[in-house]
Amino acid sequence: MSKENVEIVRTVYEAANRGGFASAISYAHPEIEFHTYAQSPEAGVYRGKEAVQKYNEDLFEQFESIEFEIEEIVDASDRVVVITTQHAVPKGGQQEMHVRIAEVWVIRDGLLAERRSYSTRGEALEAAGLSE
């Protein structure tokens, strides 16, 4: 099952890169719990597909472009650790931003049930029950 979980997460990032957030949200559990990055605009916890979709639409609206570069995906049974670099150009901005993010996704019933972000790869691995 965990190999399938990795593929679900990879598919979601690929869909988001194609601008298909509507497709990406189709992989979300109806009761998804989405913990944003602490530095994110509107930081907080969003519960349910509609709240997560609205948060992401509002966030993506602030940028000319956003691309998720997957650096590493680690299988952790019902959890998947993802290390990405997000490349984003703010609307009206010329300077591309590069932000490295460590996330842990929890998969339930073949869907994304929870997402949390961490400052480092080590913190994310520990949260997923793994060690470096």
RATA-V566397 format. One record per helix or strand of 2 or more residues. SS is the DSSP state (a for helix, b for strand). FROM is the first residue (numbers start at 1). LEN is the number of residues. Records with the same first field share a line. If there is no record, write none. Layout:
# RATA-V566397
SS=FROM-LEN + FROM-LEN
This chain:
# RATA-V566397
a=2-16 + 21-5 + 49-12 + 121-7
b=28-8 + 45-3 + 63-14 + 79-12 + 96-13 + 111-8
